[in-house]
């Protein structure tokens, strides 16, 4: 594998960026260098012109200084005004000449030959200025004719210096003009070079764009297109392109995609096999099953459900759900929406209609098995016709117990009561004990029948509750008073410290529930035990209060009672026999705890039992507070 193929996309992009930056840096560096050189040549040309201009002015100022100093001496006696003006002009020229020379020397630093010549010119100018200054001094200190004679001598001495100065300045300016004449050619060369660099830059930028396009097309776009095509091929079930070569991210992604595609196809084959197995299993299940689409149409039914409805299995495909079922007046297209809201994860009862028009009750429950592609519901349908018949028989039995047993037992109870009162004779001492037992047993049977009828009403939601504000202490006192005889017979002690709490309940029914629970506790408590009754208000958080109403708990604690763990769950079911350590025979609890639970649940509360090895057993019921 080559180095470039093993690089990541980030590294390749970085290398390309660095190469582009290097080329662009070279281009802009060369371009700015040429531009700078062209500016330097332009500045040099202007500087050369200024040098020539100032050099020519230097000679003029020397002539002006000589002329003005001569006029100053000539007119000093006869024309003071002209003499003063000449002196001022002379002094101005005298002061400017050294400044001009200093400027020329500063700007000739890059021209050594011209600088040497300027040194010679400066020497002659210096001598000339000294001669002119001596002429001015002579005019100020000597008599007029003597000063004129001195000035004439100085002029003769100055003439050769001026001639030499003229020659030197002419040579100096000639060389400067030669330099000036070369500058346009140099500037043209720089402009041509700059133009060439700009053309090269355009070509370079075009090459860079081409390289970037090739990189995007070959390294990115082409390989990305392969990835996209592989996605489409996988979706359509076609074979994939061969894996992308290289070690960058796209190559790694393509390799991972090939591996995933291979795994998916294996899983797809396994899924199809599993699907066939599941369909075969569903077809053989004894319960009715069907699959519904998002519009409420049947896509599949198993043979069991088809047989229950009296149809051929294939005939039910594409059937509307509403043509087969109704639910409490909900029919038509709204039935499917109602079932989605009410039967998902729960059981609802529907009326099914067979092909021949016969109707029968069913239990319907569903589960969402939707996928990304489609919405589906899996539904289970159970025929509950037999259960309904059993329920009718049970209701008939309860009605029979109510009418055929309770009335005769009431008469027997009244007869026994009259017999005990001596209505049928006073000589009953021999049968008094048997009479007491018969009376108690008759009362127990009547109470059992009443409990059974109350429980049936509660389960059928036919028992009306008359709720009002009630004191918890009063409810517990009434229940304790109701079991006082049983407490005394069992030789146990009931402890209750009182409570100030209020609840909103049906007081008669809650006293009934408490009495039943206390009766069961008394049956299970060993003799000599102290049973404590406590009212507890659980600590409720703000979050809990926003979802549930406040409540309190009535706890009945038996310290030495240990209920086996396997019997805790069944304590509140009907007619349970509890086997406790130390008891020779099992204790039958009858309907008491079951009725207690039904009453409290009808109030929106709960009942339960908790066992602690160190603290015994605790029966409890939860009631809503005001």
DRENDOTOR-410101 format. One line per 2 residues: their letters; for each residue x, y negated, z negated of C-alpha. Coordinates in steps of 0.05 Angstrom, whole numbers, padded with zeros to 5 digits, m for minus. Layout:
N
A) X Y Z  ...
***
This chain:
626
XX) 00000 00000 00000  00028 m00068 00019
XX) 00034 m00125 m00030  m00022 m00165 00004
XX) m00071 m00106 00001  m00058 m00096 m00073
XX) m00071 m00169 m00091  m00137 m00192 m00120
XX) m00181 m00242 m00084  m00161 m00295 m00134
XX) m00087 m00282 m00120  m00098 m00283 m00045
XX) m00138 m00347 m00050  m00083 m00378 m00093
XX) m00028 m00358 m00044  m00068 m00388 00014
XX) m00081 m00452 m00026  m00007 m00458 m00044
XX) 00014 m00448 00029  m00036 m00501 00052
XX) m00012 m00549 m00002  00062 m00539 00018
XX) 00047 m00552 00092  00004 m00612 00076
XX) 00058 m00639 00029  00111 m00633 00083
XX) 00065 m00667 00133  00046 m00725 00088
XX) 00117 m00732 00062  00145 m00738 00133
XX) 00089 m00785 00153  00099 m00832 00094
XX) 00175 m00831 00104  00166 m00853 00176
XX) 00116 m00906 00156  00163 m00931 00103
XX) 00221 m00933 00152  00178 m00972 00201
XX) 00160 m01021 00147  00233 m01027 00128
XX) 00253 m01042 00200  00198 m01094 00204
XX) 00222 m01126 00139  00293 m01122 00165
XX) 00273 m01157 00230  00239 m01213 00191
XX) 00300 m01217 00146  00348 m01221 00205
XX) 00307 m01277 00235  00309 m01314 00169
XX) 00384 m01304 00164  00393 m01333 00234
XX) 00347 m01390 00217  00384 m01406 00152
XX) 00453 m01399 00184  00435 m01449 00238
XX) 00407 m01496 00186  00472 m01489 00147
XX) 00511 m01522 00204  00459 m01576 00212
XX) 00462 m01592 00138  00538 m01597 00142
XX) 00531 m01647 00200  00477 m01683 00161
XX) 00520 m01687 00099  00580 m01715 00139
XX) 00536 m01765 00175  00501 m01789 00112
XX) 00565 m01797 00072  00595 m01838 00130
XX) 00534 m01883 00134  00537 m01891 00058
XX) 00608 m01919 00063  00594 m01963 00124
XX) 00530 m01997 00097  00548 m02001 00024
XX) 00568 m02074 00029  00520 m02102 00081
XX) 00457 m02059 00073  00448 m02031 00003
XX) 00379 m02000 00019  00405 m01960 00078
XX) 00466 m01942 00037  00423 m01915 m00020
XX) 00380 m01875 00027  00442 m01845 00060
XX) 00470 m01827 m00008  00406 m01792 m00029
XX) 00404 m01753 00037  00476 m01734 00028
XX) 00467 m01709 m00043  00405 m01668 m00022
XX) 00444 m01635 00035  00504 m01624 m00010
XX) 00461 m01589 m00063  00423 m01546 m00012
XX) 00484 m01520 00025  00510 m01475 m00034
XX) 00440 m01448 m00045  00434 m01430 00028
XX) 00501 m01394 00025  00481 m01356 m00039
XX) 00416 m01333 m00005  00454 m01310 00057
XX) 00504 m01271 00015  00448 m01236 m00024
XX) 00413 m01214 00039  00477 m01190 00074
XX) 00493 m01136 00022  00476 m01080 00073
XX) 00520 m01114 00127  00593 m01111 00101
XX) 00622 m01141 00166  00574 m01200 00164
XX) 00587 m01209 00090  00662 m01216 00103
XX) 00649 m01268 00157  00601 m01305 00110
XX) 00658 m01307 00059  00702 m01343 00111
XX) 00645 m01391 00128  00634 m01404 00054
XX) 00708 m01423 00046  00706 m01473 00104
XX) 00640 m01502 00078  00671 m01509 00009
XX) 00732 m01546 00037  00687 m01590 00081
XX) 00643 m01608 00021  00704 m01626 m00020
XX) 00728 m01673 00036  00659 m01705 00041
XX) 00656 m01714 m00034  00724 m01747 m00034
XX) 00698 m01795 00020  00638 m01813 m00024
XX) 00683 m01824 m00085  00730 m01868 m00044
XX) 00670 m01910 m00021  00650 m01920 m00094
XX) 00720 m01935 m00122  00761 m01968 m00066
XX) 00754 m02032 m00027  00711 m02027 00035
XX) 00766 m02028 00088  00811 m01983 00048
XX) 00753 m01934 00037  00737 m01935 00112
XX) 00810 m01919 00128  00809 m01862 00077
XX) 00745 m01835 00106  00774 m01836 00176
XX) 00833 m01795 00152  00788 m01745 00117
XX) 00745 m01738 00180  00808 m01720 00219
XX) 00824 m01668 00167  00751 m01643 00168
XX) 00747 m01635 00244  00787 m01570 00249
XX) 00747 m01540 00192  00681 m01558 00226
XX) 00705 m01529 00292  00725 m01464 00256
XX) 00658 m01465 00219  00621 m01473 00285
XX) 00658 m01414 00315  00646 m01370 00254
XX) 00572 m01388 00252  00565 m01375 00326
XX) 00597 m01307 00317  00554 m01294 00255
XX) 00490 m01312 00290  00511 m01273 00352
XX) 00518 m01210 00311  00452 m01223 00276
XX) 00417 m01233 00343  00449 m01167 00366
XX) 00420 m01133 00305  00353 m01166 00318
XX) 00354 m01142 00389  00365 m01070 00366
XX) 00306 m01071 00318  00248 m01067 00369
XX) 00279 m01004 00399  00286 m00974 00330
XX) 00214 m00992 00315  00191 m00960 00379
XX) 00228 m00897 00360  00195 m00897 00292
XX) 00126 m00907 00323  00138 m00849 00371
XX) 00163 m00806 00314  00101 m00825 00273
XX) 00056 m00809 00331  00090 m00742 00339
XX) 00082 m00728 00265  00008 m00746 00269
XX) m00002 m00699 00328  00036 m00645 00290
XX) m00009 m00659 00229  m00072 m00651 00272
XX) m00045 m00585 00299  m00026 m00564 00228
XX) m00096 m00580 00202  m00126 m00541 00259
XX) m00080 m00483 00242  m00100 m00488 00169
XX) m00174 m00488 00187  m00161 m00427 00231
XX) m00125 m00391 00174  m00182 m00407 00126
XX) m00234 m00383 00175  m00195 m00319 00187
XX) m00189 m00309 00112  m00263 m00321 00101
XX) m00283 m00278 00160  m00234 m00220 00152
XX) m00223 m00219 00077  m00291 m00242 00052
XX) m00348 m00244 00103  m00332 m00180 00140
XX) m00322 m00141 00076  m00384 m00171 00043
XX) m00424 m00152 00105  m00400 m00081 00096
XX) m00424 m00083 00024  m00492 m00111 00044
XX) m00499 m00058 00099  m00481 m00004 00048
XX) m00537 m00029 00003  m00587 m00026 00061
XX) m00561 00043 00081  m00569 00069 00010
XX) m00640 00041 00008  m00657 00074 00075
XX) m00623 00140 00057  m00569 00133 00111
XX) m00495 00151 00102  m00451 00094 00077
XX) m00392 00062 00113  m00324 00087 00093
XX) m00293 00053 00032  m00260 m00015 00041
XX) m00184 m00011 00037  m00144 m00053 m00011
XX) m00141 m00066 m00086  m00179 m00131 m00092
XX) m00246 m00142 m00125  m00288 m00128 m00063
XX) m00251 m00062 m00051  m00261 m00042 m00124
XX) m00334 m00062 m00120  m00344 m00021 m00057
XX) m00309 00039 m00089  m00354 00033 m00150
XX) m00415 00026 m00104  m00395 00090 m00067
XX) m00388 00126 m00134  m00455 00099 m00158
XX) m00489 00118 m00092  m00462 00188 m00098
XX) m00488 00192 m00169  m00556 00162 m00150
XX) m00565 00212 m00094  m00549 00268 m00141
XX) m00598 00240 m00192  m00650 00229 m00138
XX) m00645 00302 m00117  m00650 00322 m00191
XX) m00709 00274 m00200  m00746 00303 m00141
XX) m00735 00372 m00170  m00758 00348 m00238
XX) m00818 00314 m00207  m00839 00378 m00174
XX) m00830 00414 m00240  m00870 00361 m00277
XX) m00927 00363 m00226  m00928 00438 m00231
XX) m00931 00433 m00307  m00986 00380 m00304
XX) m01026 00423 m00257  m01024 00481 m00306
XX) m01040 00441 m00369  m01107 00458 m00402
XX) m01121 00384 m00415  m01148 00338 m00361
XX) m01095 00291 m00332  m01096 00240 m00276
XX) m01052 00184 m00248  m01083 00117 m00230
XX) m01054 00061 m00187  m01055 m00013 m00202
XX) m01124 m00020 m00170  m01157 00033 m00213
XX) m01158 00086 m00158  m01142 00159 m00172
XX) m01078 00183 m00140  m01073 00251 m00173
XX) m01116 00296 m00218  m01097 00364 m00245
XX) m01141 00425 m00233  m01167 00423 m00304
XX) m01198 00354 m00297  m01224 00369 m00227
XX) m01259 00430 m00255  m01288 00391 m00314
XX) m01318 00340 m00265  m01342 00393 m00216
XX) m01300 00368 m00157  m01247 00399 m00113
XX) m01179 00372 m00132  m01164 00338 m00066
XX) m01234 00307 m00064  m01218 00261 m00123
XX) m01159 00226 m00091  m01172 00152 m00078
XX) m01235 00155 m00121  m01252 00093 m00160
XX) m01247 00105 m00235  m01313 00070 m00246
XX) m01350 00123 m00204  m01333 00177 m00255
XX) m01334 00142 m00323  m01371 00089 m00363
XX) m01356 00058 m00431  m01409 00025 m00474
XX) m01440 m00013 m00417  m01373 m00030 m00383
XX) m01378 m00007 m00311  m01352 m00025 m00242
XX) m01285 m00057 m00229  m01281 m00086 m00299
XX) m01277 m00015 m00329  m01204 m00006 m00307
XX) m01183 m00072 m00337  m01221 m00055 m00402
XX) m01187 00012 m00406  m01118 m00019 m00395
XX) m01130 m00065 m00454  m01162 m00014 m00500
XX) m01137 00056 m00483  m01062 00045 m00475
XX) m01032 00083 m00534  m01102 00092 m00565
XX) m01161 00139 m00556  m01228 00112 m00533
XX) m01292 00150 m00519  m01324 00148 m00450
XX) m01382 00181 m00415  m01360 00223 m00355
XX) m01406 00241 m00298  m01400 00307 m00260
XX) m01412 00314 m00185  m01481 00341 m00199
XX) m01499 00280 m00243  m01490 00314 m00310
XX) m01461 00269 m00364  m01416 00290 m00421
XX) m01372 00254 m00473  m01296 00251 m00465
XX) m01238 00221 m00502  m01195 00178 m00457
XX) m01123 00154 m00471  m01071 00125 m00423
XX) m00998 00107 m00419  m00963 00057 m00373
XX) m00915 00093 m00325  m00905 00034 m00278
XX) m00840 00025 m00240  m00809 m00034 m00204
XX) m00843 m00013 m00140  m00913 00002 m00164
XX) m00960 m00001 m00223  m00987 00066 m00249
XX) m01024 00093 m00309  m01022 00165 m00335
XX) m01089 00183 m00367  m01110 00242 m00409
XX) m01184 00263 m00411  m01210 00312 m00463
XX) m01280 00340 m00462  m01309 00330 m00532
XX) m01378 00359 m00520  m01366 00415 m00570
XX) m01341 00366 m00622  m01404 00325 m00614
XX) m01446 00388 m00624  m01407 00404 m00687
XX) m01417 00332 m00711  m01491 00339 m00700
XX) m01491 00403 m00740  m01452 00370 m00796
XX) m01500 00311 m00797  m01558 00360 m00799
XX) m01525 00396 m00857  m01516 00331 m00895
XX) m01588 00314 m00883  m01609 00382 m00907
XX) m01566 00374 m00970  m01597 00306 m00981
XX) m01669 00328 m00975  m01669 00402 m00992
XX) m01620 00404 m01050  m01618 00336 m01084
XX) m01693 00333 m01098  m01698 00403 m01129
XX) m01635 00390 m01170  m01665 00326 m01195
XX) m01726 00365 m01219  m01681 00417 m01252
XX) m01642 00362 m01286  m01706 00330 m01312
XX) m01731 00398 m01337  m01667 00410 m01375
XX) m01670 00341 m01405  m01742 00352 m01428
XX) m01724 00420 m01455  m01668 00389 m01496
XX) m01717 00338 m01523  m01762 00394 m01550
XX) m01820 00382 m01504  m01828 00457 m01491
XX) m01815 00478 m01563  m01768 00460 m01619
XX) m01734 00528 m01629  m01676 00518 m01580
XX) m01616 00522 m01626  m01597 00590 m01597
XX) m01592 00563 m01526  m01568 00493 m01542
XX) m01497 00506 m01519  m01520 00539 m01455
XX) m01569 00482 m01444  m01513 00430 m01450
XX) m01469 00468 m01400  m01527 00475 m01351
XX) m01543 00401 m01357  m01471 00381 m01345
XX) m01463 00427 m01285  m01528 00403 m01255
XX) m01505 00331 m01262  m01438 00349 m01229
XX) m01474 00381 m01169  m01519 00320 m01162
XX) m01458 00274 m01166  m01422 00316 m01114
XX) m01481 00311 m01067  m01485 00235 m01078
XX) m01410 00230 m01064  m01418 00270 m01000
XX) m01474 00225 m00976  m01435 00161 m00993
XX) m01374 00187 m00957  m01416 00203 m00895
XX) m01445 00132 m00896  m01375 00102 m00903
XX) m01347 00142 m00845  m01407 00124 m00802
XX) m01400 00050 m00822  m01471 00051 m00849
XX) m01455 00034 m00921  m01467 m00041 m00931
XX) m01420 m00078 m00978  m01448 m00136 m01019
XX) m01384 m00176 m01033  m01378 m00230 m01086
XX) m01325 m00262 m01130  m01309 m00211 m01185
XX) m01262 m00208 m01245  m01213 m00151 m01240
XX) m01214 m00141 m01315  m01290 m00132 m01314
XX) m01285 m00080 m01258  m01232 m00040 m01295
XX) m01270 m00043 m01361  m01333 m00015 m01328
XX) m01294 00042 m01296  m01259 00058 m01363
XX) m01327 00058 m01398  m01354 00106 m01345
XX) m01298 00157 m01359  m01296 00147 m01434
XX) m01327 00215 m01447  m01278 00250 m01401
XX) m01219 00213 m01434  m01241 00236 m01503
XX) m01251 00308 m01480  m01182 00310 m01446
XX) m01149 00280 m01509  m01112 00225 m01471
XX) m01104 00151 m01483  m01121 00095 m01432
XX) m01082 00030 m01440  m01101 m00036 m01405
XX) m01076 m00105 m01425  m01127 m00144 m01385
XX) m01121 m00191 m01324  m01143 m00261 m01303
XX) m01144 m00244 m01228  m01205 m00252 m01183
XX) m01223 m00211 m01121  m01276 m00215 m01067
XX) m01307 m00145 m01066  m01371 m00106 m01075
XX) m01364 m00096 m01151  m01409 m00035 m01155
XX) m01370 00002 m01101  m01301 m00018 m01128
XX) m01322 00007 m01198  m01344 00072 m01163
XX) m01275 00077 m01129  m01238 00063 m01194
XX) m01281 00113 m01232  m01266 00168 m01180
XX) m01192 00153 m01183  m01191 00153 m01259
XX) m01231 00218 m01261  m01178 00251 m01216
XX) m01122 00223 m01259  m01155 00249 m01323
XX) m01161 00318 m01291  m01085 00319 m01276
XX) m01059 00287 m01341  m01033 00333 m01396
XX) m01066 00326 m01465  m01036 00274 m01511
XX) m01010 00231 m01453  m01018 00155 m01451
XX) m01042 00129 m01383  m01030 00055 m01369
XX) m01071 00011 m01322  m01035 m00051 m01294
XX) m01055 m00106 m01246  m00996 m00130 m01202
XX) m00994 m00187 m01153  m00939 m00172 m01102
XX) m00892 m00228 m01082  m00916 m00250 m01013
XX) m00869 m00288 m00967  m00892 m00348 m00925
XX) m00884 m00306 m00862  m00928 m00250 m00891
XX) m00981 m00300 m00912  m00987 m00324 m00840
XX) m01007 m00253 m00818  m01043 m00220 m00877
XX) m01088 m00245 m00933  m01061 m00246 m01005
XX) m01077 m00184 m01046  m01067 m00151 m01113
XX) m01054 m00079 m01134  m01086 m00039 m01190
XX) m01036 00014 m01214  m01052 00075 m01257
XX) m00986 00101 m01286  m00979 00172 m01315
XX) m00908 00177 m01342  m00902 00253 m01348
XX) m00942 00272 m01285  m00900 00299 m01228
XX) m00937 00313 m01163  m00899 00360 m01116
XX) m00875 00323 m01055  m00910 00370 m01007
XX) m00977 00355 m01039  m00972 00278 m01041
XX) m00997 00270 m00969  m01059 00313 m00981
XX) m01081 00284 m01048  m01134 00238 m01017
XX) m01165 00290 m00971  m01230 00326 m00985
XX) m01234 00386 m01032  m01159 00391 m01046
XX) m01132 00441 m01097  m01071 00415 m01134
XX) m01023 00464 m01165  m00979 00431 m01218
XX) m00924 00462 m01261  m00953 00486 m01327
XX) m01023 00496 m01300  m01048 00568 m01296
XX) m01099 00554 m01242  m01104 00501 m01188
XX) m01144 00438 m01201  m01200 00422 m01151
XX) m01206 00347 m01139  m01269 00351 m01097
XX) m01289 00287 m01060  m01268 00237 m01113
XX) m01202 00211 m01084  m01228 00216 m01012
XX) m01288 00173 m01030  m01244 00124 m01068
XX) m01199 00115 m01007  m01259 00106 m00960
XX) m01289 00052 m01005  m01224 00012 m01012
XX) m01208 00018 m00937  m01279 m00008 m00923
XX) m01257 m00071 m00963  m01195 m00078 m00920
XX) m01148 m00050 m00973  m01107 00013 m00984
XX) m01098 00068 m01035  m01038 00112 m01047
XX) m00994 00152 m01093  m00920 00144 m01108
XX) m00878 00192 m01149  m00814 00173 m01186
XX) m00775 00229 m01221  m00758 00182 m01278
XX) m00825 00145 m01285  m00877 00198 m01267
XX) m00933 00187 m01218  m00969 00122 m01200
XX) m01037 00120 m01166  m01053 00051 m01137
XX) m01105 00013 m01098  m01097 m00053 m01061
XX) m01153 m00105 m01062  m01158 m00173 m01026
XX) m01152 m00233 m01072  m01195 m00296 m01069
***
